[in-house]
Amino acid sequence: MKKIVQKCLARSAKRILVREKPLIIAVTGSLGKTSTKQAIATVLGETFSIRAIQKNYNTELGVPLSILNLPSAGKSFFGWLDVLLRAWLRSLYTRRRHPDMLVLEM
């Protein structure tokens, strides 16, 4: 089930990235990723429209959730169904403006 959710979220996130073409700043490493991500977002956020999720979403599920700006559903089956539906709808229809840049922790 987890692999299906990962694939569906990845497809939805990819559709948004292809359509919106935001600049992606990826922060990797073993220490200090969250602090670095927040510092980059703070500095660039003064000039650009930025999205940097506050939580530590640096997993195969978390990165697409960050791109889609959706919360994790934890262990709730129905919560994940809701997340998948919202992800699919967001990938098809843009109601609000997508940010110019994404600062992602990987």
DSSP file (Angstrom, degrees, kcal/mol; ACC not computed):
  #  RESIDUE AA STRUCTURE BP1 BP2  ACC     N-H-->O    O-->H-N    N-H-->O    O-->H-N    TCO  KAPPA ALPHA  PHI   PSI    X-CA   Y-CA   Z-CA
    1    1 A M     >        0   0    0      0, 0.0     4,-2.2     0, 0.0     5,-0.2   0.000 360.0 360.0 360.0 -40.0    0.0    0.0    0.0
    2    2 A K  H  >  +     0   0    0      1,-0.2     4,-2.5     2,-0.2     5,-0.2   0.895 360.0  52.5 -62.4 -39.9    2.8    2.4    0.9
    3    3 A K  H  > S+     0   0    0      2,-0.2     4,-2.4     1,-0.2    -1,-0.2   0.872 108.1  51.5 -64.2 -36.8    4.4    2.0   -2.6
    4    4 A I  H  > S+     0   0    0      2,-0.2     4,-2.4     1,-0.2    -1,-0.2   0.923 110.7  47.8 -65.1 -44.4    1.1    2.8   -4.3
    5    5 A V  H  X S+     0   0    0     -4,-2.2     4,-2.6     1,-0.2     5,-0.2   0.917 111.4  51.3 -62.3 -43.7    0.8    6.0   -2.2
    6    6 A Q  H  X S+     0   0    0     -4,-2.5     4,-2.5     1,-0.2    -2,-0.2   0.922 111.6  46.8 -60.0 -45.2    4.4    6.9   -3.0
    7    7 A K  H  X S+     0   0    0     -4,-2.4     4,-2.3     2,-0.2    -2,-0.2   0.914 113.1  48.3 -64.7 -43.3    3.9    6.5   -6.7
    8    8 A C  H  X S+     0   0    0     -4,-2.4     4,-2.1     2,-0.2    -2,-0.2   0.921 114.3  45.8 -64.2 -44.1    0.6    8.4   -6.8
    9    9 A L  H  X S+     0   0    0     -4,-2.6     4,-2.7     1,-0.2     5,-0.2   0.904 111.8  52.3 -65.4 -40.4    2.0   11.3   -4.8
   10   10 A A  H  X S+     0   0    0     -4,-2.5     4,-2.5    -5,-0.2    -2,-0.2   0.906 109.8  49.0 -63.2 -41.6    5.2   11.3   -7.0
   11   11 A R  H  X S+     0   0    0     -4,-2.3     4,-2.2     2,-0.2    -1,-0.2   0.927 112.6  47.3 -63.5 -44.3    3.1   11.5  -10.2
   12   12 A S  H  X S+     0   0    0     -4,-2.1     4,-1.8     1,-0.2    -2,-0.2   0.921 113.4  48.2 -63.5 -43.3    1.0   14.4   -8.8
   13   13 A A  H  X S+     0   0    0     -4,-2.7     4,-2.4     1,-0.2    -1,-0.2   0.900 110.1  52.4 -64.0 -40.2    4.1   16.3   -7.7
   14   14 A K  H  X S+     0   0    0     -4,-2.5     4,-2.7     1,-0.2     5,-0.2   0.901 106.0  53.9 -63.5 -40.6    5.8   15.8  -11.0
   15   15 A R  H  X S+     0   0    0     -4,-2.2     4,-2.2     1,-0.2    -1,-0.2   0.908 110.2  47.1 -59.4 -41.7    2.8   17.1  -12.9
   16   16 A I  H  X S+     0   0    0     -4,-1.8     4,-3.2     2,-0.2     5,-0.4   0.920 111.8  50.1 -66.1 -43.5    2.9   20.3  -10.8
   17   17 A L  H  X S+     0   0    0     -4,-2.4     4,-1.9     1,-0.2    -2,-0.2   0.900 112.4  47.2 -63.0 -40.6    6.6   20.7  -11.3
   18   18 A V  H  < S+     0   0    0     -4,-2.7    -1,-0.2    -5,-0.2    -2,-0.2   0.909 118.7  40.7 -66.5 -41.5    6.3   20.3  -15.1
   19   19 A R  H  < S+     0   0    0     -4,-2.2    -2,-0.2    -5,-0.2    -3,-0.2   0.927 125.9  31.4 -74.0 -46.0    3.4   22.8  -15.2
   20   20 A E  H  < S-     0   0    0     -4,-3.2    -3,-0.2    -5,-0.2    -2,-0.2   0.756  84.1-154.8 -89.0 -26.4    4.6   25.4  -12.8
   21   21 A K     <  -     0   0    0     -4,-1.9     2,-0.1    -5,-0.4    -4,-0.1   0.904  20.9-177.7  52.1  53.0    8.4   25.1  -13.3
   22   22 A P        -     0   0    0      0, 0.0     2,-0.4     0, 0.0    79,-0.2  -0.456  34.2-105.8 -75.3 154.0    9.5   26.4   -9.9
   23   23 A L  E     -a  101   0A   0     77,-2.7    79,-2.7    -2,-0.1     2,-0.5  -0.663  38.6-146.9 -73.8 131.9   13.2   26.8   -9.1
   24   24 A I  E     -a  102   0A   0     -2,-0.4     2,-0.6    77,-0.2    79,-0.2  -0.908  15.3-169.1-110.1 126.3   14.1   24.0   -6.7
   25   25 A I  E     -a  103   0A   0     77,-3.3    79,-2.6    -2,-0.5     2,-0.5  -0.960  13.7-163.1-111.3 113.6   16.7   24.4   -4.0
   26   26 A A  E     -a  104   0A   0     -2,-0.6     2,-0.6    77,-0.2    79,-0.2  -0.855   4.9-159.2-104.6 128.7   17.5   21.0   -2.5
   27   27 A V  E     +a  105   0A   0     77,-3.1    79,-2.9    -2,-0.5     2,-0.2  -0.924  20.6 168.0-108.4 122.3   19.3   20.7    0.8
   28   28 A T        +     0   0    0     -2,-0.6     2,-0.2    78,-0.2     3,-0.1  -0.753  17.2  91.8-125.5 173.0   21.0   17.4    1.5
   29   29 A G  S    S-     0   0    0     -2,-0.2     3,-0.1     1,-0.1     4,-0.1  -0.742  72.3 -87.4 132.2-178.0   23.5   16.1    4.1
   30   30 A S  S    S+     0   0    0     -2,-0.2     2,-0.4     1,-0.2    -1,-0.1   0.662 102.0  34.1-103.5 -19.6   23.6   14.4    7.4
   31   31 A L  S    S+     0   0    0     -3,-0.1    -1,-0.2     1,-0.1    -3,-0.0  -0.997 112.5  12.5-137.9 141.7   23.5   17.4    9.8
   32   32 A G  S  > S+     0   0    0     -2,-0.4     4,-2.3    -3,-0.1     5,-0.2   0.613  70.8 133.3  80.3  14.2   21.8   20.8    9.7
   33   33 A K  H  > S+     0   0    0      2,-0.2     4,-2.8     1,-0.2     5,-0.2   0.935  73.2  46.9 -63.9 -46.4   19.4   20.3    6.8
   34   34 A T  H  > S+     0   0    0      1,-0.2     4,-2.2     2,-0.2    -1,-0.2   0.918 114.8  45.8 -64.8 -44.4   16.3   21.7    8.5
   35   35 A S  H  > S+     0   0    0      2,-0.2     4,-2.2     1,-0.2    -1,-0.2   0.910 114.5  48.3 -64.5 -42.3   18.2   24.8    9.8
   36   36 A T  H  X S+     0   0    0     -4,-2.3     4,-2.6     2,-0.2     5,-0.2   0.916 110.4  51.7 -63.8 -43.5   19.8   25.4    6.5
   37   37 A K  H  X S+     0   0    0     -4,-2.8     4,-2.3     1,-0.2    -2,-0.2   0.920 111.8  46.4 -59.2 -45.2   16.5   25.0    4.7
   38   38 A Q  H  X S+     0   0    0     -4,-2.2     4,-2.2     2,-0.2    -1,-0.2   0.875 111.4  51.4 -67.7 -37.3   14.8   27.6    7.0
   39   39 A A  H  X S+     0   0    0     -4,-2.2     4,-2.3     2,-0.2     5,-0.2   0.925 111.3  47.4 -65.3 -44.2   17.7   30.0    6.6
   40   40 A I  H  X S+     0   0    0     -4,-2.6     4,-2.7     1,-0.2     5,-0.3   0.932 113.1  49.0 -61.1 -46.0   17.6   29.8    2.8
   41   41 A A  H  X S+     0   0    0     -4,-2.3     4,-1.8    -5,-0.2    -1,-0.2   0.876 110.6  50.9 -63.4 -37.8   13.8   30.3    2.8
   42   42 A T  H  < S+     0   0    0     -4,-2.2     4,-0.5     2,-0.2    -1,-0.2   0.930 114.4  42.2 -65.5 -46.0   14.1   33.3    5.2
   43   43 A V  H >< S+     0   0    0     -4,-2.3     3,-0.9     1,-0.2     4,-0.3   0.948 121.7  38.8 -67.7 -49.4   16.7   35.1    3.1
   44   44 A L  H >X S+     0   0    0     -4,-2.7     4,-2.9     1,-0.2     3,-1.4   0.755 103.0  72.3 -75.0 -22.9   15.1   34.4   -0.3
   45   45 A G  T 3< S+     0   0    0     -4,-1.8    -1,-0.2    -5,-0.3    -2,-0.2   0.673  85.4  67.1 -66.3 -17.0   11.6   34.9    1.0
   46   46 A E  T <4 S+     0   0    0     -3,-0.9    -1,-0.3    -4,-0.5    -2,-0.2   0.752 118.8  19.9 -72.4 -23.8   12.2   38.6    1.2
   47   47 A T  T <4 S+     0   0    0     -3,-1.4     2,-0.2    -4,-0.3    -2,-0.2   0.719 124.1  42.2-114.2 -34.2   12.4   38.8   -2.6
   48   48 A F  S  < S-     0   0    0     -4,-2.9     2,-0.7    51,-0.0    -1,-0.1  -0.711  83.5-101.4-118.1 163.6   10.7   35.7   -4.0
   49   49 A S        -     0   0    0     -2,-0.2    52,-2.1    49,-0.1    51,-0.9  -0.792  53.9-177.3 -81.8 116.5    7.6   33.6   -3.4
   50   50 A I  E     -b  101   0A   0     -2,-0.7     2,-0.5    50,-0.2    52,-0.2  -0.884  25.1-161.5-122.5 145.1    9.0   30.6   -1.5
   51   51 A R  E     +b  102   0A   0     50,-1.6    52,-2.5    -2,-0.3     2,-0.4  -0.984  21.0 158.1-124.0 122.4    7.7   27.4   -0.1
   52   52 A A        -     0   0    0     -2,-0.5    52,-0.1    50,-0.2     2,-0.1  -0.911  37.1-132.3-138.6 110.5    9.7   25.6    2.6
   53   53 A I        -     0   0    0     50,-0.4     4,-0.2    -2,-0.4    52,-0.1  -0.393   8.5-140.3 -66.0 135.6    7.7   23.2    4.7
   54   54 A Q  S    S+     0   0    0     -2,-0.1    -1,-0.1     2,-0.1   -16,-0.1   0.827  78.5  77.4 -66.6 -32.8    8.4   23.7    8.4
   55   55 A K  S    S-     0   0    0      1,-0.1     2,-1.6     2,-0.0    -2,-0.0  -0.234  96.9 -99.8 -78.8 169.1    8.4   19.9    9.2
   56   56 A N        +     0   0    0      1,-0.1     2,-1.2     2,-0.0    -1,-0.1  -0.568  54.2 160.3 -88.7  72.4   11.2   17.5    8.5
   57   57 A Y        +     0   0    0     -2,-1.6    48,-0.3    -4,-0.2     9,-0.2  -0.608  18.9 132.8 -95.8  73.3    9.7   16.0    5.3
   58   58 A N        +     0   0    0     -2,-1.2     2,-0.2     4,-0.1    -1,-0.1  -0.145  43.5  95.1-116.8  39.4   12.8   14.4    3.8
   59   59 A T  S  > S-     0   0    0     46,-0.0     4,-2.3     1,-0.0    46,-0.0  -0.601  92.4 -92.5-116.9 179.6   11.5   11.0    2.8
   60   60 A E  T  4 S+     0   0    0      1,-0.2    -3,-0.0    -2,-0.2   -50,-0.0   0.777 130.8  37.6 -66.1 -25.8   10.0    9.4   -0.3
   61   61 A L  T  > S+     0   0    0      2,-0.1     4,-1.6     3,-0.1    -1,-0.2   0.811 114.4  56.1 -87.7 -36.0    6.6   10.4    0.9
   62   62 A G  H  > S+     0   0    0      1,-0.2     4,-2.4     2,-0.2    -2,-0.2   0.856  99.1  56.5 -69.9 -38.6    7.6   13.7    2.4
   63   63 A V  H  X S+     0   0    0     -4,-2.3     4,-2.2     2,-0.2    -1,-0.2   0.943 110.3  44.2 -63.6 -48.0    9.2   15.4   -0.6
   64   64 A P  H  > S+     0   0    0      0, 0.0     4,-2.6     0, 0.0    -1,-0.2   0.897 112.3  53.9 -62.6 -36.1    6.1   15.0   -2.8
   65   65 A L  H  X>S+     0   0    0     -4,-1.6     5,-2.4     1,-0.2     4,-0.9   0.893 108.7  49.7 -62.3 -37.9    3.9   16.2    0.1
   66   66 A S  H  <5S+     0   0    0     -4,-2.4     3,-0.4     2,-0.2    -1,-0.2   0.916 111.6  47.6 -65.1 -43.4    6.2   19.3    0.4
   67   67 A I  H  <5S+     0   0    0     -4,-2.2    -2,-0.2     1,-0.2    -1,-0.2   0.897 117.3  42.5 -64.0 -40.2    5.8   20.0   -3.3
   68   68 A L  H  <5S-     0   0    0     -4,-2.6    -1,-0.2    -5,-0.2    -2,-0.2   0.570 106.9-128.5 -82.6  -9.7    2.0   19.5   -3.1
   69   69 A N  T  <5 +     0   0    0     -4,-0.9    -3,-0.2    -3,-0.4    -4,-0.1   0.933  60.9 138.6  59.0  49.3    1.8   21.5    0.1
   70   70 A L      < -     0   0    0     -5,-2.4    -1,-0.2    -6,-0.1     2,-0.1  -0.916  51.0-120.3-122.6 149.5   -0.1   18.7    1.8
   71   71 A P        -     0   0    0      0, 0.0     2,-0.2     0, 0.0    -5,-0.0  -0.463  33.1-101.1 -83.1 160.2    0.2   17.3    5.4
   72   72 A S        -     0   0    0     -2,-0.1     3,-0.1     1,-0.1     8,-0.0  -0.517  19.4-145.3 -73.7 148.0    1.0   13.7    6.2
   73   73 A A    >   -     0   0    0      1,-0.3     3,-1.9    -2,-0.2     2,-0.2   0.367  26.7-153.5 -95.9   3.8   -2.0   11.6    7.2
   74   74 A G  T 3   -     0   0    0      1,-0.2    -1,-0.3     5,-0.1     6,-0.0  -0.421  65.1 -23.6  64.0-123.8    0.0    9.5    9.6
   75   75 A K  T 3  S+     0   0    0     -2,-0.2     2,-0.6    -3,-0.1    -1,-0.2   0.215 102.2 120.6-107.1  13.6   -1.5    6.1   10.1
   76   76 A S    <>  -     0   0    0     -3,-1.9     4,-2.0     1,-0.2     5,-0.2  -0.703  46.8-162.3 -85.7 117.7   -5.0    7.0    9.0
   77   77 A F  H  > S+     0   0    0     -2,-0.6     4,-1.8     1,-0.2    -1,-0.2   0.937  95.7  44.0 -60.9 -48.3   -6.2    5.0    5.9
   78   78 A F  H  > S+     0   0    0      1,-0.2     4,-2.0     2,-0.2    -1,-0.2   0.821 109.3  58.2 -69.8 -29.8   -9.0    7.4    5.2
   79   79 A G  H  > S+     0   0    0      2,-0.2     4,-2.3     1,-0.2    -1,-0.2   0.901 106.3  48.4 -62.9 -41.0   -6.6   10.3    5.8
   80   80 A W  H  X S+     0   0    0     -4,-2.0     4,-2.8     2,-0.2    -2,-0.2   0.857 107.6  54.9 -69.1 -34.9   -4.3    9.0    3.1
   81   81 A L  H  X S+     0   0    0     -4,-1.8     4,-2.2     2,-0.2    -1,-0.2   0.918 109.9  47.6 -61.2 -41.5   -7.3    8.6    0.7
   82   82 A D  H  X S+     0   0    0     -4,-2.0     4,-2.6     2,-0.2    -2,-0.2   0.916 111.5  49.8 -64.0 -43.9   -8.1   12.3    1.3
   83   83 A V  H  X S+     0   0    0     -4,-2.3     4,-2.6     1,-0.2    -2,-0.2   0.920 111.2  49.2 -61.4 -44.3   -4.4   13.2    0.7
   84   84 A L  H  X S+     0   0    0     -4,-2.8     4,-2.4     2,-0.2    -1,-0.2   0.899 112.0  48.2 -64.0 -40.6   -4.3   11.3   -2.5
   85   85 A L  H  X S+     0   0    0     -4,-2.2     4,-2.5     2,-0.2    -2,-0.2   0.933 113.7  46.5 -64.6 -45.3   -7.5   12.9   -3.8
   86   86 A R  H  X S+     0   0    0     -4,-2.6     4,-2.5     2,-0.2    -2,-0.2   0.882 112.2  51.4 -64.5 -38.2   -6.3   16.4   -2.9
   87   87 A A  H  X S+     0   0    0     -4,-2.6     4,-2.0    -5,-0.2    -2,-0.2   0.928 110.9  48.0 -63.3 -45.2   -2.9   15.7   -4.5
   88   88 A W  H  X S+     0   0    0     -4,-2.4     4,-1.2     1,-0.2    -2,-0.2   0.924 113.1  47.7 -61.9 -45.4   -4.6   14.5   -7.7
   89   89 A L  H  X S+     0   0    0     -4,-2.5     4,-2.8     1,-0.2     3,-0.3   0.902 111.4  50.4 -63.9 -41.1   -6.9   17.5   -7.8
   90   90 A R  H  < S+     0   0    0     -4,-2.5    -1,-0.2     1,-0.2    -2,-0.2   0.844 107.9  53.8 -66.0 -32.3   -4.0   19.9   -7.2
   91   91 A S  H  < S+     0   0    0     -4,-2.0    -1,-0.2    -5,-0.2    -2,-0.2   0.776 116.5  38.3 -73.5 -23.5   -2.0   18.3  -10.0
   92   92 A L  H  < S+     0   0    0     -4,-1.2     2,-0.4    -3,-0.3    -2,-0.2   0.841 123.3  32.2 -91.1 -38.8   -4.9   18.9  -12.4
   93   93 A Y     <  -     0   0    0     -4,-2.8     2,-0.7    -5,-0.2    -1,-0.2  -0.976  62.4-154.1-128.8 129.9   -6.2   22.3  -11.3
   94   94 A T        +     0   0    0     -2,-0.4     3,-0.1     1,-0.2    -4,-0.1  -0.905  19.3 167.9-103.3 113.7   -4.3   25.2   -9.9
   95   95 A R        +     0   0    0     -2,-0.7     2,-0.3     1,-0.1    -1,-0.2   0.791  68.2  32.7 -91.1 -33.4   -6.5   27.4   -7.8
   96   96 A R  S    S-     0   0    0      1,-0.0     2,-0.2     0, 0.0    -1,-0.1  -0.830  98.3 -84.6-123.4 162.5   -3.8   29.5   -6.2
   97   97 A R        -     0   0    0     -2,-0.3    -2,-0.1    -3,-0.1    -1,-0.0  -0.421  40.5-132.3 -68.8 133.1   -0.5   30.7   -7.4
   98   98 A H        -     0   0    0     -2,-0.2   -49,-0.1     1,-0.1    -1,-0.1  -0.579  32.8 -97.6 -81.6 147.5    2.4   28.3   -7.0
   99   99 A P        -     0   0    0      0, 0.0   -49,-0.2     0, 0.0    -1,-0.1  -0.230  18.9-128.5 -66.2 156.2    5.6   29.6   -5.4
  100  100 A D  S    S+     0   0    0    -51,-0.9   -77,-2.7     1,-0.1     2,-0.3   0.819  92.2  27.9 -69.5 -31.9    8.5   30.7   -7.6
  101  101 A M  E     -ab  23  50A   0    -52,-2.1   -50,-1.6   -79,-0.2     2,-0.5  -0.970  62.7-155.2-135.7 146.8   10.9   28.5   -5.5
  102  102 A L  E     -ab  24  51A   0    -79,-2.7   -77,-3.3    -2,-0.3     2,-0.7  -0.989   6.4-159.7-117.9 127.7   10.8   25.4   -3.5
  103  103 A V  E     -a   25   0A   0    -52,-2.5     2,-0.4    -2,-0.5   -50,-0.4  -0.925  23.6-175.4-106.4 109.2   13.3   24.8   -0.8
  104  104 A L  E     -a   26   0A   0    -79,-2.6   -77,-3.1    -2,-0.7     2,-0.5  -0.838  23.1-142.0-113.9 142.9   13.3   21.0   -0.2
  105  105 A E  E      a   27   0A   0     -2,-0.4   -77,-0.2   -48,-0.3   -79,-0.1  -0.887 360.0 360.0-100.3 127.0   15.1   18.9    2.4
  106  106 A M              0   0    0    -79,-2.9   -78,-0.2    -2,-0.5    -1,-0.1   0.367 360.0 360.0-127.5 360.0   16.2   15.6    1.0
